[in-house]
Amino acid sequence: MARRPADPVPTDPADRSATYGEVFAVPEFRWLWSAQLSSVIGDQLARVALAVLVFDRTGSAGLSALTYALTFLPDVVGGPLLSGLADRFPRRRIMVSCDVGRAVLVALMAIPGAPLWILCVLLIAVQLLASPFQAARAALLPSILTGDRYVLASSVSNITAQAAQLAGFVTGGTLVAAFGASNALLADAATFALSAFFLRYGVRERPLPETIDARPGWWDSLSAGARLVWSDRQLRYLIALACVAGFYVSIEGLAAPYAASVGGGPAAVGILLAANPAGQMVGMLLLTRVAPARRLMLMGPLAIGSCAPLIGCAVQPGLWVTVALWMLSGLCASYQLAASAAFVMSVPDAQRGQAFGLARTALIVSQGIGVLAAGAAADRWSPALVVSAAGILGVVVATGAASGYAGATRRHA
Protein backbone atom coordinates (compact mmCIF):
# COMPACT_ATOMS: atom_id res chain seq x y z
CA MET A 1 0.00 0.00 0.00
CA ALA A 2 1.54 3.27 -1.08
CA ARG A 3 2.23 5.89 1.53
CA ARG A 4 1.16 9.45 1.13
CA PRO A 5 3.99 11.70 -0.12
CA ALA A 6 5.41 14.21 2.27
CA ASP A 7 3.95 17.27 0.58
CA PRO A 8 3.25 20.11 2.97
CA VAL A 9 -0.44 20.86 3.68
CA PRO A 10 -1.30 24.50 3.06
CA THR A 11 -2.64 26.48 5.96
CA ASP A 12 -6.29 27.44 5.76
CA PRO A 13 -7.09 31.14 5.75
CA ALA A 14 -8.15 32.29 9.20
CA ASP A 15 -11.29 33.95 7.94
CA ARG A 16 -12.67 30.99 5.97
CA SER A 17 -14.48 27.96 7.30
CA ALA A 18 -13.26 24.66 5.94
CA THR A 19 -15.57 21.91 4.72
CA TYR A 20 -15.85 18.26 5.69
CA GLY A 21 -15.10 17.37 2.09
CA GLU A 22 -11.70 19.08 2.41
CA VAL A 23 -11.01 17.13 5.60
CA PHE A 24 -11.84 13.72 4.15
CA ALA A 25 -9.95 14.58 0.97
CA VAL A 26 -6.73 14.08 2.96
CA PRO A 27 -5.84 10.35 2.71
CA GLU A 28 -3.95 10.27 6.01
CA PHE A 29 -6.96 11.58 7.89
CA ARG A 30 -9.18 8.93 6.34
CA TRP A 31 -6.84 6.23 7.63
CA LEU A 32 -6.58 7.90 11.03
CA TRP A 33 -10.37 8.16 11.24
CA SER A 34 -10.80 4.51 10.25
CA ALA A 35 -8.38 3.50 13.00
CA GLN A 36 -10.30 5.57 15.55
CA LEU A 37 -13.63 4.08 14.52
CA SER A 38 -12.25 0.57 14.91
CA SER A 39 -10.58 1.09 18.30
CA VAL A 40 -13.45 3.05 19.91
CA ILE A 41 -15.94 0.33 19.03
CA GLY A 42 -13.43 -2.14 20.45
CA ASP A 43 -13.20 -0.19 23.71
CA GLN A 44 -16.96 -0.34 24.25
CA LEU A 45 -17.10 -3.97 23.21
CA ALA A 46 -14.54 -4.86 25.90
CA ARG A 47 -16.47 -3.00 28.59
CA VAL A 48 -19.71 -4.84 27.84
CA ALA A 49 -18.06 -8.25 27.47
CA LEU A 50 -16.12 -7.96 30.73
CA ALA A 51 -19.08 -6.71 32.72
CA VAL A 52 -21.13 -9.69 31.49
CA LEU A 53 -18.27 -12.13 32.07
CA VAL A 54 -17.70 -11.01 35.65
CA PHE A 55 -21.42 -11.05 36.46
CA ASP A 56 -21.83 -14.54 34.99
CA ARG A 57 -18.98 -15.89 37.10
CA THR A 58 -19.74 -14.14 40.38
CA GLY A 59 -23.41 -13.20 40.26
CA SER A 60 -22.35 -9.92 41.90
CA ALA A 61 -23.67 -6.67 40.46
CA GLY A 62 -21.14 -4.78 42.59
CA LEU A 63 -18.14 -6.64 41.12
CA SER A 64 -19.55 -6.21 37.63
CA ALA A 65 -19.86 -2.45 38.21
CA LEU A 66 -16.36 -2.31 39.69
CA THR A 67 -14.96 -4.02 36.60
CA TYR A 68 -16.70 -1.44 34.41
CA ALA A 69 -15.30 1.38 36.56
CA LEU A 70 -11.78 0.00 36.09
CA THR A 71 -12.04 0.92 32.42
CA PHE A 72 -12.08 4.62 33.37
CA LEU A 73 -9.83 4.93 36.43
CA PRO A 74 -6.45 4.23 34.73
CA ASP A 75 -6.92 7.39 32.64
CA VAL A 76 -6.48 9.48 35.80
CA VAL A 77 -3.00 8.02 36.30
CA GLY A 78 -2.04 7.41 32.70
CA GLY A 79 -2.90 10.94 31.57
CA PRO A 80 -0.15 12.80 33.43
CA LEU A 81 2.34 9.91 33.70
CA LEU A 82 2.28 8.34 30.23
CA SER A 83 1.11 11.04 27.81
CA GLY A 84 4.62 12.51 27.67
CA LEU A 85 5.71 9.48 25.65
CA ALA A 86 4.06 11.20 22.68
CA ASP A 87 6.70 13.94 22.96
CA ARG A 88 9.63 11.55 23.36
CA PHE A 89 9.03 9.11 20.52
CA PRO A 90 7.56 9.36 16.99
CA ARG A 91 3.82 9.60 17.41
CA ARG A 92 2.71 7.08 14.82
CA ARG A 93 5.05 4.56 16.40
CA ILE A 94 3.49 5.20 19.80
CA MET A 95 -0.02 4.68 18.42
CA VAL A 96 0.84 1.48 16.57
CA SER A 97 2.70 0.08 19.59
CA CYS A 98 -0.23 0.85 21.90
CA ASP A 99 -2.70 -0.79 19.54
CA VAL A 100 -0.55 -3.90 19.17
CA GLY A 101 -0.12 -4.07 22.94
CA ARG A 102 -3.85 -3.72 23.52
CA ALA A 103 -4.61 -6.40 20.93
CA VAL A 104 -2.30 -8.87 22.72
CA LEU A 105 -3.59 -8.02 26.19
CA VAL A 106 -7.26 -8.30 25.20
CA ALA A 107 -6.54 -11.62 23.45
CA LEU A 108 -5.06 -12.90 26.72
CA MET A 109 -8.21 -11.77 28.53
CA ALA A 110 -10.23 -14.00 26.19
CA ILE A 111 -8.55 -17.18 27.47
CA PRO A 112 -11.35 -19.25 29.05
CA GLY A 113 -11.14 -19.73 32.80
CA ALA A 114 -8.62 -16.92 33.46
CA PRO A 115 -8.83 -15.82 37.14
CA LEU A 116 -10.75 -12.61 37.72
CA TRP A 117 -7.79 -10.85 39.32
CA ILE A 118 -5.74 -11.51 36.19
CA LEU A 119 -8.54 -10.11 34.04
CA CYS A 120 -8.58 -6.95 36.17
CA VAL A 121 -4.81 -6.51 35.89
CA LEU A 122 -4.93 -6.97 32.11
CA LEU A 123 -7.86 -4.56 31.88
CA ILE A 124 -5.94 -1.87 33.77
CA ALA A 125 -2.94 -2.39 31.47
CA VAL A 126 -5.16 -2.06 28.40
CA GLN A 127 -6.61 1.21 29.66
CA LEU A 128 -3.22 2.60 30.64
CA LEU A 129 -2.11 2.23 27.01
CA ALA A 130 -5.05 4.42 25.97
CA SER A 131 -3.44 7.54 27.48
CA PRO A 132 -0.26 7.67 25.34
CA PHE A 133 -2.33 6.61 22.32
CA GLN A 134 -4.79 9.50 22.74
CA ALA A 135 -1.99 11.97 23.45
CA ALA A 136 -0.06 10.88 20.36
CA ARG A 137 -3.18 11.14 18.22
CA ALA A 138 -4.00 14.63 19.52
CA ALA A 139 -0.42 15.78 18.88
CA LEU A 140 -0.27 14.20 15.42
CA LEU A 141 -3.55 15.52 14.04
CA PRO A 142 -2.38 19.19 13.71
CA SER A 143 0.55 17.91 11.64
CA ILE A 144 -1.82 16.27 9.18
CA LEU A 145 -4.45 19.02 8.96
CA THR A 146 -3.90 22.70 9.64
CA GLY A 147 -6.06 25.75 10.14
CA ASP A 148 -9.82 25.27 10.18
CA ARG A 149 -9.48 21.85 8.62
CA TYR A 150 -7.92 20.76 11.91
CA VAL A 151 -10.95 22.06 13.82
CA LEU A 152 -13.34 20.16 11.55
CA ALA A 153 -11.19 17.05 11.88
CA SER A 154 -11.52 17.37 15.66
CA SER A 155 -15.27 17.68 15.21
CA VAL A 156 -15.35 14.50 13.13
CA SER A 157 -13.28 12.72 15.79
CA ASN A 158 -15.57 13.81 18.63
CA ILE A 159 -18.75 12.89 16.79
CA THR A 160 -17.25 9.57 15.75
CA ALA A 161 -16.26 8.80 19.34
CA GLN A 162 -19.79 9.36 20.63
CA ALA A 163 -21.48 7.52 17.76
CA ALA A 164 -19.01 4.63 17.97
CA GLN A 165 -19.60 4.33 21.71
CA LEU A 166 -23.31 3.82 21.10
CA ALA A 167 -22.60 1.37 18.30
CA GLY A 168 -20.05 -0.41 20.48
CA PHE A 169 -22.55 -0.91 23.28
CA VAL A 170 -25.13 -2.34 20.86
CA THR A 171 -22.57 -4.50 19.08
CA GLY A 172 -21.11 -5.65 22.36
CA GLY A 173 -24.44 -6.83 23.72
CA THR A 174 -25.28 -8.58 20.45
CA LEU A 175 -21.91 -10.32 20.15
CA VAL A 176 -21.84 -11.41 23.78
CA ALA A 177 -25.37 -12.82 23.50
CA ALA A 178 -24.59 -14.62 20.24
CA PHE A 179 -21.02 -15.83 20.73
CA GLY A 180 -20.14 -15.47 24.41
CA ALA A 181 -17.86 -13.07 26.29
CA SER A 182 -14.57 -14.77 25.35
CA ASN A 183 -15.29 -14.65 21.62
CA ALA A 184 -16.45 -11.04 21.96
CA LEU A 185 -13.09 -10.20 23.57
CA LEU A 186 -11.30 -11.86 20.65
CA ALA A 187 -13.31 -9.64 18.31
CA ASP A 188 -12.21 -6.68 20.40
CA ALA A 189 -8.56 -7.72 20.05
CA ALA A 190 -9.08 -7.86 16.29
CA THR A 191 -10.34 -4.25 16.24
CA PHE A 192 -7.11 -3.06 17.87
CA ALA A 193 -5.04 -5.08 15.41
CA LEU A 194 -7.03 -3.54 12.55
CA SER A 195 -6.44 -0.07 13.96
CA ALA A 196 -2.69 -0.75 14.13
CA PHE A 197 -2.75 -1.88 10.48
CA PHE A 198 -4.56 1.29 9.36
CA LEU A 199 -2.07 3.49 11.20
CA ARG A 200 1.03 1.61 10.10
CA TYR A 201 0.22 1.62 6.40
CA GLY A 202 -1.99 4.71 6.06
CA VAL A 203 -0.25 7.36 8.16
CA ARG A 204 3.22 8.68 7.42
CA GLU A 205 5.80 8.53 10.17
CA ARG A 206 7.02 11.94 11.28
CA PRO A 207 10.19 12.68 13.23
CA LEU A 208 10.11 14.40 16.59
CA PRO A 209 9.77 18.21 16.43
CA GLU A 210 13.05 19.86 15.48
CA THR A 211 13.01 21.92 18.69
CA ILE A 212 13.72 18.79 20.65
CA ASP A 213 17.50 18.38 20.90
CA ALA A 214 17.34 15.30 23.10
CA ARG A 215 14.61 13.14 24.49
CA PRO A 216 13.62 14.52 27.88
CA GLY A 217 13.34 12.25 30.88
CA TRP A 218 9.94 11.24 32.21
CA TRP A 219 10.02 13.70 35.13
CA ASP A 220 11.41 16.49 32.96
CA SER A 221 8.60 16.00 30.44
CA LEU A 222 5.92 15.91 33.12
CA SER A 223 7.18 18.95 35.02
CA ALA A 224 7.76 20.96 31.82
CA GLY A 225 4.22 20.24 30.66
CA ALA A 226 2.78 21.22 34.04
CA ARG A 227 4.80 24.46 34.09
CA LEU A 228 3.70 25.31 30.58
CA VAL A 229 0.01 24.89 31.36
CA TRP A 230 0.17 26.60 34.74
CA SER A 231 2.26 29.58 33.59
CA ASP A 232 0.07 30.41 30.59
CA ARG A 233 -3.19 32.14 31.58
CA GLN A 234 -4.87 31.28 28.31
CA LEU A 235 -4.15 27.58 28.75
CA ARG A 236 -5.28 27.65 32.39
CA TYR A 237 -8.61 29.20 31.51
CA LEU A 238 -9.10 26.86 28.55
CA ILE A 239 -8.73 23.94 30.95
CA ALA A 240 -11.14 25.66 33.33
CA LEU A 241 -13.65 25.99 30.49
CA ALA A 242 -13.23 22.31 29.67
CA CYS A 243 -13.80 21.36 33.32
CA VAL A 244 -17.21 23.03 33.26
CA ALA A 245 -18.22 19.62 31.92
CA GLY A 246 -18.11 18.41 35.52
CA PHE A 247 -21.35 20.30 36.12
CA TYR A 248 -23.43 19.40 33.07
CA VAL A 249 -22.16 15.80 32.91
CA SER A 250 -23.31 15.27 36.51
CA ILE A 251 -26.82 14.70 35.12
CA GLU A 252 -25.70 11.32 33.80
CA GLY A 253 -25.44 9.99 37.34
CA LEU A 254 -28.95 11.24 38.13
CA ALA A 255 -30.78 9.94 35.05
CA ALA A 256 -32.30 6.93 36.84
CA PRO A 257 -33.59 8.72 39.98
CA TYR A 258 -34.70 11.72 37.89
CA ALA A 259 -36.67 9.46 35.54
CA ALA A 260 -38.31 7.80 38.53
CA SER A 261 -39.22 11.17 40.00
CA VAL A 262 -41.18 12.09 36.84
CA GLY A 263 -42.85 8.69 36.60
CA GLY A 264 -40.62 7.24 33.89
CA GLY A 265 -39.14 3.75 33.63
CA PRO A 266 -36.00 2.26 32.06
CA ALA A 267 -36.88 3.70 28.65
CA ALA A 268 -37.01 7.18 30.16
CA VAL A 269 -33.54 6.65 31.64
CA GLY A 270 -32.16 5.83 28.20
CA ILE A 271 -33.82 8.85 26.64
CA LEU A 272 -32.42 11.17 29.31
CA LEU A 273 -28.92 9.72 28.94
CA ALA A 274 -29.05 10.17 25.16
CA ALA A 275 -30.28 13.78 25.29
CA ASN A 276 -27.01 15.53 26.13
CA PRO A 277 -24.74 13.53 23.75
CA ALA A 278 -27.27 13.95 20.95
CA GLY A 279 -27.32 17.71 21.54
CA GLN A 280 -23.52 17.81 21.48
CA MET A 281 -23.36 16.02 18.14
CA VAL A 282 -25.81 18.48 16.58
CA GLY A 283 -24.06 21.43 18.22
CA MET A 284 -20.65 20.47 16.86
CA LEU A 285 -22.03 20.15 13.36
CA LEU A 286 -23.57 23.61 13.65
CA LEU A 287 -20.51 25.19 15.27
CA THR A 288 -18.23 24.08 12.47
CA ARG A 289 -20.42 26.08 10.08
CA VAL A 290 -19.42 29.28 11.89
CA ALA A 291 -16.36 31.28 10.87
CA PRO A 292 -13.27 30.42 12.97
CA ALA A 293 -12.95 33.84 14.63
CA ARG A 294 -16.65 33.88 15.50
CA ARG A 295 -16.34 30.38 16.94
CA LEU A 296 -13.86 31.56 19.54
CA MET A 297 -16.09 34.50 20.44
CA LEU A 298 -19.00 32.12 21.04
CA MET A 299 -16.97 29.80 23.25
CA GLY A 300 -17.67 31.66 26.52
CA PRO A 301 -21.42 32.22 25.99
CA LEU A 302 -21.84 28.59 24.94
CA ALA A 303 -19.99 27.37 28.04
CA ILE A 304 -22.46 29.32 30.17
CA GLY A 305 -25.31 27.99 28.04
CA SER A 306 -24.19 24.41 28.65
CA CYS A 307 -25.25 24.78 32.29
CA ALA A 308 -27.99 27.44 32.23
CA PRO A 309 -30.79 25.17 30.87
CA LEU A 310 -30.31 22.81 33.81
CA ILE A 311 -31.56 25.51 36.19
CA GLY A 312 -35.02 25.04 34.69
CA CYS A 313 -35.19 21.58 36.25
CA ALA A 314 -35.84 23.24 39.62
CA VAL A 315 -39.57 23.31 38.83
CA GLN A 316 -39.39 19.57 38.00
CA PRO A 317 -40.91 19.73 34.52
CA GLY A 318 -42.14 16.59 32.80
CA LEU A 319 -39.94 14.10 31.00
CA TRP A 320 -40.00 15.69 27.55
CA VAL A 321 -39.37 19.22 28.78
CA THR A 322 -36.41 17.86 30.72
CA VAL A 323 -35.16 16.07 27.62
CA ALA A 324 -35.36 19.35 25.71
CA LEU A 325 -33.44 21.18 28.46
CA TRP A 326 -30.74 18.52 28.62
CA MET A 327 -30.44 18.43 24.84
CA LEU A 328 -30.08 22.23 24.78
CA SER A 329 -27.34 21.86 27.37
CA GLY A 330 -25.57 19.41 25.08
CA LEU A 331 -26.07 21.70 22.10
CA CYS A 332 -24.19 24.48 23.91
CA ALA A 333 -21.59 22.01 25.23
CA SER A 334 -20.27 21.88 21.67
CA TYR A 335 -18.02 24.76 22.82
CA GLN A 336 -15.67 21.99 23.97
CA LEU A 337 -14.68 21.56 20.33
CA ALA A 338 -13.45 25.15 20.09
CA ALA A 339 -11.78 24.99 23.52
CA SER A 340 -9.95 21.77 22.72
CA ALA A 341 -8.73 23.03 19.34
CA ALA A 342 -7.59 26.34 20.84
CA PHE A 343 -5.71 24.49 23.59
CA VAL A 344 -3.87 22.10 21.27
CA MET A 345 -2.94 24.84 18.80
CA SER A 346 -1.65 27.09 21.62
CA VAL A 347 0.82 24.47 22.84
CA PRO A 348 4.22 24.05 21.12
CA ASP A 349 4.40 20.89 19.06
CA ALA A 350 7.20 19.52 21.22
CA GLN A 351 4.97 19.49 24.32
CA ARG A 352 1.54 18.74 22.87
CA GLY A 353 1.41 15.15 24.06
CA GLN A 354 2.15 15.90 27.71
CA ALA A 355 -0.03 19.02 27.83
CA PHE A 356 -2.96 17.19 26.24
CA GLY A 357 -2.58 14.38 28.78
CA LEU A 358 -2.75 16.82 31.68
CA ALA A 359 -5.81 18.55 30.22
CA ARG A 360 -7.53 15.23 29.57
CA THR A 361 -6.89 14.13 33.14
CA ALA A 362 -8.36 17.37 34.49
CA LEU A 363 -11.46 16.83 32.35
CA ILE A 364 -11.93 13.23 33.49
CA VAL A 365 -11.42 14.11 37.16
CA SER A 366 -13.89 17.00 36.97
CA GLN A 367 -16.50 14.73 35.40
CA GLY A 368 -15.95 12.02 37.99
CA ILE A 369 -16.21 14.45 40.88
CA GLY A 370 -19.33 16.00 39.36
CA VAL A 371 -21.12 12.67 39.01
CA LEU A 372 -20.11 11.52 42.51
CA ALA A 373 -21.07 14.82 44.15
CA ALA A 374 -24.42 14.91 42.37
CA GLY A 375 -25.15 11.34 43.39
CA ALA A 376 -24.33 12.04 47.02
CA ALA A 377 -26.45 15.20 47.03
CA ALA A 378 -29.40 13.34 45.49
CA ASP A 379 -29.51 11.09 48.56
CA ARG A 380 -30.52 14.17 50.56
CA TRP A 381 -32.36 16.41 48.09
CA SER A 382 -34.57 15.71 45.09
CA PRO A 383 -32.79 14.95 41.79
CA ALA A 384 -34.49 17.95 40.17
CA LEU A 385 -33.04 20.33 42.78
CA VAL A 386 -29.57 18.78 42.47
CA VAL A 387 -29.61 19.17 38.68
CA SER A 388 -30.70 22.79 39.07
CA ALA A 389 -27.96 23.46 41.64
CA ALA A 390 -25.37 21.93 39.28
CA GLY A 391 -26.62 24.30 36.60
CA ILE A 392 -26.30 27.35 38.87
CA LEU A 393 -22.79 26.44 40.02
CA GLY A 394 -21.79 25.65 36.44
CA VAL A 395 -22.97 29.05 35.22
CA VAL A 396 -20.88 30.76 37.91
CA VAL A 397 -17.74 28.77 37.07
CA ALA A 398 -18.25 29.09 33.30
CA THR A 399 -18.73 32.85 33.61
CA GLY A 400 -15.50 33.19 35.56
CA ALA A 401 -13.54 30.96 33.17
CA ALA A 402 -14.90 32.74 30.09
CA SER A 403 -14.13 36.16 31.56
CA GLY A 404 -10.62 35.03 32.50
CA TYR A 405 -9.94 33.62 29.05
CA ALA A 406 -11.17 36.83 27.38
CA GLY A 407 -8.87 38.90 29.59
CA ALA A 408 -5.90 36.63 28.92
CA THR A 409 -6.57 36.82 25.19
CA ARG A 410 -6.60 40.63 25.27
CA ARG A 411 -3.28 40.63 27.11
CA HIS A 412 -1.73 38.35 24.46
CA ALA A 413 -3.08 40.50 21.63
C-alpha positions in Angstrom: 0.0 0.0 0.0 1.5 3.3 -1.1 2.2 5.9 1.5 1.2 9.4 1.1 4.0 11.7 -0.1 5.4 14.2 2.3 4.0 17.3 0.6 3.2 20.1 3.0 -0.4 20.9 3.7 -1.3 24.5 3.1 -2.6 26.5 6.0 -6.3 27.4 5.8 -7.1 31.1 5.7 -8.1 32.3 9.2 -11.3 34.0 7.9 -12.7 31.0 6.0 -14.5 28.0 7.3 -13.3 24.7 5.9 -15.6 21.9 4.7 -15.9 18.3 5.7 -15.1 17.4 2.1 -11.7 19.1 2.4 -11.0 17.1 5.6 -11.8 13.7 4.1 -9.9 14.6 1.0 -6.7 14.1 3.0 -5.8 10.4 2.7 -3.9 10.3 6.0 -7.0 11.6 7.9 -9.2 8.9 6.3 -6.8 6.2 7.6 -6.6 7.9 11.0 -10.4 8.2 11.2 -10.8 4.5 10.3 -8.4 3.5 13.0 -10.3 5.6 15.5 -13.6 4.1 14.5 -12.3 0.6 14.9 -10.6 1.1 18.3 -13.5 3.0 19.9 -15.9 0.3 19.0 -13.4 -2.1 20.5 -13.2 -0.2 23.7 -17.0 -0.3 24.3 -17.1 -4.0 23.2 -14.5 -4.9 25.9 -16.5 -3.0 28.6 -19.7 -4.8 27.8 -18.1 -8.3 27.5 -16.1 -8.0 30.7 -19.1 -6.7 32.7 -21.1 -9.7 31.5 -18.3 -12.1 32.1 -17.7 -11.0 35.6 -21.4 -11.0 36.5 -21.8 -14.5 35.0 -19.0 -15.9 37.1 -19.7 -14.1 40.4 -23.4 -13.2 40.3 -22.4 -9.9 41.9 -23.7 -6.7 40.5 -21.1 -4.8 42.6 -18.1 -6.6 41.1 -19.5 -6.2 37.6 -19.9 -2.4 38.2 -16.4 -2.3 39.7 -15.0 -4.0 36.6 -16.7 -1.4 34.4 -15.3 1.4 36.6 -11.8 0.0 36.1 -12.0 0.9 32.4 -12.1 4.6 33.4 -9.8 4.9 36.4 -6.5 4.2 34.7 -6.9 7.4 32.6 -6.5 9.5 35.8 -3.0 8.0 36.3 -2.0 7.4 32.7 -2.9 10.9 31.6 -0.2 12.8 33.4 2.3 9.9 33.7 2.3 8.3 30.2 1.1 11.0 27.8 4.6 12.5 27.7 5.7 9.5 25.7 4.1 11.2 22.7 6.7 13.9 23.0 9.6 11.6 23.4 9.0 9.1 20.5 7.6 9.4 17.0 3.8 9.6 17.4 2.7 7.1 14.8 5.1 4.6 16.4 3.5 5.2 19.8 0.0 4.7 18.4 0.8 1.5 16.6 2.7 0.1 19.6 -0.2 0.9 21.9 -2.7 -0.8 19.5 -0.6 -3.9 19.2 -0.1 -4.1 22.9 -3.9 -3.7 23.5 -4.6 -6.4 20.9 -2.3 -8.9 22.7 -3.6 -8.0 26.2 -7.3 -8.3 25.2 -6.5 -11.6 23.4 -5.1 -12.9 26.7 -8.2 -11.8 28.5 -10.2 -14.0 26.2 -8.6 -17.2 27.5 -11.4 -19.3 29.1 -11.1 -19.7 32.8 -8.6 -16.9 33.5 -8.8 -15.8 37.1 -10.7 -12.6 37.7 -7.8 -10.9 39.3 -5.7 -11.5 36.2 -8.5 -10.1 34.0 -8.6 -7.0 36.2 -4.8 -6.5 35.9 -4.9 -7.0 32.1 -7.9 -4.6 31.9 -5.9 -1.9 33.8 -2.9 -2.4 31.5 -5.2 -2.1 28.4 -6.6 1.2 29.7 -3.2 2.6 30.6 -2.1 2.2 27.0 -5.1 4.4 26.0 -3.4 7.5 27.5 -0.3 7.7 25.3 -2.3 6.6 22.3 -4.8 9.5 22.7 -2.0 12.0 23.5 -0.1 10.9 20.4 -3.2 11.1 18.2 -4.0 14.6 19.5 -0.4 15.8 18.9 -0.3 14.2 15.4 -3.6 15.5 14.0 -2.4 19.2 13.7 0.5 17.9 11.6 -1.8 16.3 9.2 -4.5 19.0 9.0 -3.9 22.7 9.6 -6.1 25.8 10.1 -9.8 25.3 10.2 -9.5 21.9 8.6 -7.9 20.8 11.9 -11.0 22.1 13.8 -13.3 20.2 11.5 -11.2 17.0 11.9 -11.5 17.4 15.7 -15.3 17.7 15.2 -15.3 14.5 13.1 -13.3 12.7 15.8 -15.6 13.8 18.6 -18.7 12.9 16.8 -17.3 9.6 15.7 -16.3 8.8 19.3 -19.8 9.4 20.6 -21.5 7.5 17.8 -19.0 4.6 18.0 -19.6 4.3 21.7 -23.3 3.8 21.1 -22.6 1.4 18.3 -20.1 -0.4 20.5 -22.6 -0.9 23.3 -25.1 -2.3 20.9 -22.6 -4.5 19.1 -21.1 -5.6 22.4 -24.4 -6.8 23.7 -25.3 -8.6 20.5 -21.9 -10.3 20.1 -21.8 -11.4 23.8 -25.4 -12.8 23.5 -24.6 -14.6 20.2 -21.0 -15.8 20.7 -20.1 -15.5 24.4 -17.9 -13.1 26.3 -14.6 -14.8 25.3 -15.3 -14.7 21.6 -16.4 -11.0 22.0 -13.1 -10.2 23.6 -11.3 -11.9 20.7 -13.3 -9.6 18.3 -12.2 -6.7 20.4 -8.6 -7.7 20.1 -9.1 -7.9 16.3 -10.3 -4.3 16.2 -7.1 -3.1 17.9 -5.0 -5.1 15.4 -7.0 -3.5 12.5 -6.4 -0.1 14.0 -2.7 -0.8 14.1 -2.8 -1.9 10.5 -4.6 1.3 9.4 -2.1 3.5 11.2 1.0 1.6 10.1 0.2 1.6 6.4 -2.0 4.7 6.1 -0.2 7.4 8.2 3.2 8.7 7.4 5.8 8.5 10.2 7.0 11.9 11.3 10.2 12.7 13.2 10.1 14.4 16.6 9.8 18.2 16.4 13.0 19.9 15.5 13.0 21.9 18.7 13.7 18.8 20.6 17.5 18.4 20.9 17.3 15.3 23.1 14.6 13.1 24.5 13.6 14.5 27.9 13.3 12.2 30.9 9.9 11.2 32.2 10.0 13.7 35.1 11.4 16.5 33.0 8.6 16.0 30.4 5.9 15.9 33.1 7.2 18.9 35.0 7.8 21.0 31.8 4.2 20.2 30.7 2.8 21.2 34.0 4.8 24.5 34.1 3.7 25.3 30.6 0.0 24.9 31.4 0.2 26.6 34.7 2.3 29.6 33.6 0.1 30.4 30.6 -3.2 32.1 31.6 -4.9 31.3 28.3 -4.1 27.6 28.8 -5.3 27.6 32.4 -8.6 29.2 31.5 -9.1 26.9 28.6 -8.7 23.9 31.0 -11.1 25.7 33.3 -13.7 26.0 30.5 -13.2 22.3 29.7 -13.8 21.4 33.3 -17.2 23.0 33.3 -18.2 19.6 31.9 -18.1 18.4 35.5 -21.4 20.3 36.1 -23.4 19.4 33.1 -22.2 15.8 32.9 -23.3 15.3 36.5 -26.8 14.7 35.1 -25.7 11.3 33.8 -25.4 10.0 37.3 -28.9 11.2 38.1 -30.8 9.9 35.1 -32.3 6.9 36.8 -33.6 8.7 40.0 -34.7 11.7 37.9 -36.7 9.5 35.5 -38.3 7.8 38.5 -39.2 11.2 40.0 -41.2 12.1 36.8 -42.9 8.7 36.6 -40.6 7.2 33.9 -39.1 3.8 33.6 -36.0 2.3 32.1 -36.9 3.7 28.7 -37.0 7.2 30.2 -33.5 6.7 31.6 -32.2 5.8 28.2 -33.8 8.8 26.6 -32.4 11.2 29.3 -28.9 9.7 28.9 -29.0 10.2 25.2 -30.3 13.8 25.3 -27.0 15.5 26.1 -24.7 13.5 23.8 -27.3 14.0 20.9 -27.3 17.7 21.5 -23.5 17.8 21.5 -23.4 16.0 18.1 -25.8 18.5 16.6 -24.1 21.4 18.2 -20.6 20.5 16.9 -22.0 20.1 13.4 -23.6 23.6 13.6 -20.5 25.2 15.3 -18.2 24.1 12.5 -20.4 26.1 10.1 -19.4 29.3 11.9 -16.4 31.3 10.9 -13.3 30.4 13.0 -13.0 33.8 14.6 -16.7 33.9 15.5 -16.3 30.4 16.9 -13.9 31.6 19.5 -16.1 34.5 20.4 -19.0 32.1 21.0 -17.0 29.8 23.3 -17.7 31.7 26.5 -21.4 32.2 26.0 -21.8 28.6 24.9 -20.0 27.4 28.0 -22.5 29.3 30.2 -25.3 28.0 28.0 -24.2 24.4 28.7 -25.3 24.8 32.3 -28.0 27.4 32.2 -30.8 25.2 30.9 -30.3 22.8 33.8 -31.6 25.5 36.2 -35.0 25.0 34.7 -35.2 21.6 36.2 -35.8 23.2 39.6 -39.6 23.3 38.8 -39.4 19.6 38.0 -40.9 19.7 34.5 -42.1 16.6 32.8 -39.9 14.1 31.0 -40.0 15.7 27.5 -39.4 19.2 28.8 -36.4 17.9 30.7 -35.2 16.1 27.6 -35.4 19.3 25.7 -33.4 21.2 28.5 -30.7 18.5 28.6 -30.4 18.4 24.8 -30.1 22.2 24.8 -27.3 21.9 27.4 -25.6 19.4 25.1 -26.1 21.7 22.1 -24.2 24.5 23.9 -21.6 22.0 25.2 -20.3 21.9 21.7 -18.0 24.8 22.8 -15.7 22.0 24.0 -14.7 21.6 20.3 -13.4 25.2 20.1 -11.8 25.0 23.5 -9.9 21.8 22.7 -8.7 23.0 19.3 -7.6 26.3 20.8 -5.7 24.5 23.6 -3.9 22.1 21.3 -2.9 24.8 18.8 -1.7 27.1 21.6 0.8 24.5 22.8 4.2 24.0 21.1 4.4 20.9 19.1 7.2 19.5 21.2 5.0 19.5 24.3 1.5 18.7 22.9 1.4 15.1 24.1 2.1 15.9 27.7 0.0 19.0 27.8 -3.0 17.2 26.2 -2.6 14.4 28.8 -2.8 16.8 31.7 -5.8 18.6 30.2 -7.5 15.2 29.6 -6.9 14.1 33.1 -8.4 17.4 34.5 -11.5 16.8 32.4 -11.9 13.2 33.5 -11.4 14.1 37.2 -13.9 17.0 37.0 -16.5 14.7 35.4 -16.0 12.0 38.0 -16.2 14.5 40.9 -19.3 16.0 39.4 -21.1 12.7 39.0 -20.1 11.5 42.5 -21.1 14.8 44.2 -24.4 14.9 42.4 -25.2 11.3 43.4 -24.3 12.0 47.0 -26.4 15.2 47.0 -29.4 13.3 45.5 -29.5 11.1 48.6 -30.5 14.2 50.6 -32.4 16.4 48.1 -34.6 15.7 45.1 -32.8 14.9 41.8 -34.5 18.0 40.2 -33.0 20.3 42.8 -29.6 18.8 42.5 -29.6 19.2 38.7 -30.7 22.8 39.1 -28.0 23.5 41.6 -25.4 21.9 39.3 -26.6 24.3 36.6 -26.3 27.4 38.9 -22.8 26.4 40.0 -21.8 25.7 36.4 -23.0 29.1 35.2 -20.9 30.8 37.9 -17.7 28.8 37.1 -18.2 29.1 33.3 -18.7 32.8 33.6 -15.5 33.2 35.6 -13.5 31.0 33.2 -14.9 32.7 30.1 -14.1 36.2 31.6 -10.6 35.0 32.5 -9.9 33.6 29.1 -11.2 36.8 27.4 -8.9 38.9 29.6 -5.9 36.6 28.9 -6.6 36.8 25.2 -6.6 40.6 25.3 -3.3 40.6 27.1 -1.7 38.3 24.5 -3.1 40.5 21.6 
